[in-house]
Amino acid sequence: MGAMMVLLQKVLPVFLVLGLGVVCRKRALLNREGINALKKVAVDIALPAVMFSAFATAEYSLKSVCVPLTMFAVCCGALFLGFLLCRRLKIGGRLSPYLAAGFEAGMLGYALFAILFPGEKVSAFAMVDLGQVLFVFTVYKIMLAGKSNAGDALREALSAPTVWAIVLGLLVGATGLYNALKPSGISSVLDALTDFVSAPTSVLILLAIGYDLDPSGMEWRKIGKMMGLRLGISAVLLGVVLLMDHLVLGHMIHTGALLLMFILPPPYVLPVFADVEEERTDVSSALSALTFVSIVLFAVLAVVM
């Protein structure tokens, strides 16, 4: 009975808020502009507070650099496999290979990690996320934008509040400044500020995701191949990273954080780069379906972790 109550504490809030998002869409309690405003508050205000705190409080060493480097290499490998298998399996669309790489850690991962591991530091997930963030804001977005728009992609990355939050968090944490400020109590003040600002992150993000979850009208046969591509590559690469962590890295990676990362959907920014409206619809549908799969797998993780 105790285990069941713990499971409900982790899973029920997620499905409840997602359900509220669906209700908000069906009852027109919120419109698209309202949801976009909630997303902006979550991504540009609440989430940067989460990420600053996570990276400021992380433990750094020369060996810990291996974790983000491994994730960066894995994401590059996923993109390579995406292009290779799309040709072999004849999956059309310019954006299809990009569904294989990257993880929506910002809009979903941090919210789910906080629910799945309420007593643990988010920095455990942040160190796994760092490598894929570097990948998404460099290789991924530059290739998506094309050579002519590579500069615009880099400028967009440099203007993102989440990127600056990571940079500031790294500076405060890796230089030892955060620990140096502990005796004066300033670190505790920073913790209180970031905790207060980041408190609504999970609810805002899950509400927005629930609003966007609409399976009606999806062409399941077409997006089924895209989903299979993503899930298959993610499963194989997850096995590779777990093996590397066991044999090479000496269990440096938080297993729960790694498992959670690999069940996340691709970056939600992907449809923005679509050149054709039909492809934008297909990719958006695939992202919605993969998000639902992620939530179901999260429930499974909550049972086994």
Secondary structure, 3 states (H helix, E strand, C coil): CHHHHHHHHHHHHHHHHHHHHHHHHHCCCCCHHHHHHHHHHHHHHHHHHHHHHHHHCCCCCCHHHHHHHHHHHHHHHHHHHHHHHHHHCCCCCCCHHHHHCCCCHHHHHHHHHHHHCCCCCCHHHHHHHHHHHHHHHHHHHHHHHCHHHHHHHHHHHHHCHHHHHHHHHHHHHHCCHHHHCCCCCHHHHHHHHHHHHHCCHHHHHHHHHHHHCCCCCCCHHHHHHHHHHHHHHHHHHHHHHHHHHHHCCCCCCCHHHHHHHHHCCCCCCHHHHCCCHHHHHHHHHHHHHHHHHHHHHHHHHHHHC
